[in-house]
């Protein structure tokens, strides 16, 4: 979409992109904590606003709620940096709302490979997450959260929403979380999590939100020549 059209027709989406991309470059700066928290939460919070403004109905409100709980989780992870389970609760609520949305819009016919990948996501994400933290006392809680994450990713992949937007976005979200867990384990001394966690998470959420809203909008628009 040309820049002018994006500014005129999708201002909230443009604002989200500006906030989400710019946060990556300031996240390790000396900006005071409260401002940095607001900056971090703004990217996905603005996606929630975009969803509400762009499309009406229960489905758009649901995906907006998913984004809102994601933004809340972003802020809580910073506010309670030593208690990530508090932020994880907000994300988990968002996952449960997303699962409900995707399940109501599940794909009627799935190829065997699509079913298999959905099953692989459902099983392997919690197993990998459980194996990652060096502190084994944290592993059960991480696995429990990751079961919700895995169910969200599998439901997104097998839904009738665009697989290479919504499904891919959900997988990117899952990879971002796995890198968070690896950061307190095998990749504790690696620069890789710091480089990839935010881009995978933000653009995963971006693909999920725009994929859902785009599909809902296309379904609501009658084909040319079709009587309403």
Beta strands, then each sheet from edge to edge (+ up, - down):
end
